[in-house]
Each structure stands twice: as C-alpha cells, then as structure tokens.
Amino acid sequence: MSRITLDLLRKRSEHNEGEISTLEEIALHQENIEKIELIDRTCKHLKILLLQNNLISKIENLSKLKRLEYLNLALNNIETIENLQGLESLKKLDLTVNFIGDLRGIKTLRYNERLEQLFLVGNPCADYEGYREYSIATLTRLKELDGTPIDRSERIRALQRYAETEGEIVRSCARYKKIREAELLDYREQTAKSRANRKVVNAEEHRHEEEKKERADKDVNEEEEEEQEEEEDDEEEDESFWNRTSRHTPEERVAIAERFMRKEKRRNRQKDRSVEPRTTYRLKLFDPQGKPYNMNQPKVPFKLNEEQYSDRVVLEVALYKYLDTCHVDVDVHPEYVRVTIKGKVLQLTLPCEVSVKDSTARRNTTNGRLVVTMPRLNPLPTILPLYKQAIEEEPDRRRTTIERRSTTSVREYLEIGPSRASDLDFSRIVAEPLVDGQKENRWKPKDEKVCSDDDSEVPPLE
C-alpha cells in the first residue's frame, strides 16, 4: 500500500511548478493510500483536496486546513464522519460509496457553518428510512443533499418530524451495527484460515530459499521452473479467491486491492524476464596505438586556447548554467584533458605536454563556464622579449632600420607610353589600303579639286 510522501506531493503539484507550500489544489486519487498524513503540515493553503478511490479508513489530520473548501473522499473505507470541525471554510463534502453506517455522525458537521453540499449516496446509511429528513433537519444550513436541492418547505417538514425520524435512525444504526459485527467475525475466521495456509506456504518458500543458498551453483533453468510453479500456485489461489462469494466490506476492498497489486508485480516480473538484456556499449577513448581520441559526447561549445599564452594552455567549456558541479569531473593528463559531464565525455588532445599537478579547474559563478588552466612543461620562446633586448644593446641599429623603412615607403608612379606628347601621331592610326600592290595616297594637295562635278558657284576649299 502507498503512503503520502513529499515526492508524491511534488509529483502531483506539477501545475504549481512543484512548489508545495503555496499549493491550492491537489489530486491524490487512485494511489491506494491507507492513511491521511503530511498534508496538513505541508499544504496549509489548500482549497481543493481530492482523495477519492483510495483505501482510507479514517478521516484525520485535516484540522489545520483552514482554507479548504472542497474535500472529496468518495470510494474509500470510511465508516464514521469525524475530525472535520477544524475545516472552517468547507463548502462541499463528498463521501460517496463509503461504509458509513452511523448517520448520527453528521451532527459533527454543524461546526462547519459554511457547508452547503453533502454527498452520502452509496453508503449503508443512505438506505435508512427517514435518512433525508434526518439529514436536512440536523444540518439546517445545508442547501443540497446528494445532488438534490433542499426547498424551504422540505426543511420545515423535516424539522416537524425530527423526533420521529431520529428514533428510526437510531434503530437502523443498531441493526447495521449487528450486521457489521457478524461481518467482522466471518472475516476474522477467513483471515485465520488464510494465515494458516500462508504459514504453510511461507515455510515451504523458506525451505526452498535455504536449499538455494546451499546450492549456489544451481542451474538457472531449475530456478525458473520453481518460480513458474510458485506463480501457478498463486494463480490457483487467486482463482479460488475470485470464485468465492465476497461481501461489500472495507476488508474485502483491501484484500481485492492487495490481489491486484500482487498481480501487477507478477506481470511486471514476466515483462522484465521477456525483455532481452541490452548489450553494454563500451566507449573507446584510445586508438590501438594508445593515442587519445578527440570527442565531444555532450556536444557543448568549447575553446582550446593554445596560442595566446606562452606558458599555459587554457580550455574553456560552456557548461549549462544551472548544472550542478557534482555532475562535472575534470581529468588532466600530460598529453590530453578529459571533462566528464553527466557521464558524457569531452576529450581533447593537447599540443604539448602540460603539468598535471599545477593544473586548475574553476567555474564561473555568473555564466557557469568551466575554465581549465594547464601550465606548459616547456614554455614557448616569444619574439617580444628578444626584440626589446636587441633595442637595448644596439640603439643605432634601430635608427638605421627606421630610416631604411622610410626610404622604401616613398611613392613611385609607373609611366605608360612615350614620355613626350610630340611622339604621339594619331594620323597614322589607320592602315592605308593597297591599290595594285601600292599604297593609295588619300591625301590630296590643297589646290587640287576633290571632285569635277562640283558646282562652280561654290567656292573651293581653302
């Protein structure tokens, strides 16, 4: 059977982002809960509490829920209405299909001054003669009983017949009490028989377990056969249980729930047995020659800075901002570095050997980045210190160098074509045609007429 735990409350409060202290509504139905607990201490702001279809046998631990307006306890094993006086804001109470036989317990609901709706249908008390009149006359502020509104005239008639109906209710409660005692007696006898049979079965199971311990090297097939035999015995017992006549009692509901849970476990066991075991995959981190592979299983952005600093190599990994540091492991080796993030490996080969003992790994508290600093065993020589030393020893050399650079920086223009304008003769740019193998002289003297057909009145060209 299940219990109300913090994990269950967080699981059922996903609509409130898992926060329990400010929770106003929670549904804990169909969880096989036997006892109401922990809710009044952790969820004091509740307005709606749904506990239907469980195995709760007693109303308790609810007095601190001062803001609770709706309480659903339908389909449980409750036999008495009690411990509801502290629910000052209660407006609706659902006790459908329980085992309430003493209807006089509704007198305790008079302290719930805001109670307007009450559901008792499906209980033994709902079959009593005068049940509705007695309930209406007892709870004068009630507006609705079992989904049916209460008229003013109906309440007046119920109040007029209150003494008569109360006597009938007392007699009905006494009759139900005798019936209930007989049911409990029969149940105890059946329980004693089943316990005796269970002891025999447990003794046999204990003997089988001892035999298994003595023969540790026993064949697996024989063990599976024994388990199958035990399952067959359980199935036969279940069949006899379902075939016998059962009564509508709280004890029978608990026994049925236990049978269902046992059957569910057996089904899960068979399912696990049918599922083939997965082949374990072993990650290869090195090649056959022992050289480490470069890999990025978590697929996180990273930067390996090997040129900015001459004395160290820096690795920056962009981890998830809200990832807990306990899920990150850094392993520095002389030739490679490995960062494990939630079981996934980021491995990089280094350009040089680094000092393992002097390496550090720090995480930025602002953006969550991981910075791994690995000092080089042999720092790289740099140009800048040698250049400064050369300047200090030979200042004249620097001066000549500057002068040489200044001379080479003078602009020079490239000339294209002849340097003088007189060399450009555009009159011969077109080739002269040949006439009978000789060049035709297209240029005529100034006094020669161009054409004999010209008009005489037109003066010649000068």
Secondary structure, 3 states (H helix, E strand, C coil): CECCCHHHHHHCCHHHCCCCCCCCEEECCCCCECCCCCHHHHCCCCCEEECCCCCCCCCCCCCCCCCCCEEECCCCCCCCCCCCCCCCCCCEEECCCCCCCCHHHHHHHHHCCCCCEEECCCCHHHHCCCHHHHHHHHCCCCCEECCEECCHHHHHHHHHCHHHHHHHHHHHHHHHHHHHHHHHHHHHHHHHHHHHHHHHHHHHHHHHHHHHHHCCCCCHHHHHHHHHHHHHHHHHHHHHHHHCCCCCCHHHHHHHHHHHHHHHHHHHHHHHHHCCCCCCCCCCCECCCCCECCEECCCCCEEEECCCCCCEEEEEECCCCCCCHHHEEEEECCCEEEEEECCEEEEEECCCCECCCCCEEEECCCCCCEEEEEEECCCCCCHHHHHHHHHHHCHHHHHHHHHHHHHHCCCCCCCCCCCCHHHCCHHHCCCCCEECCEECCCCCCCCCCCCCCCCCCCCCCC
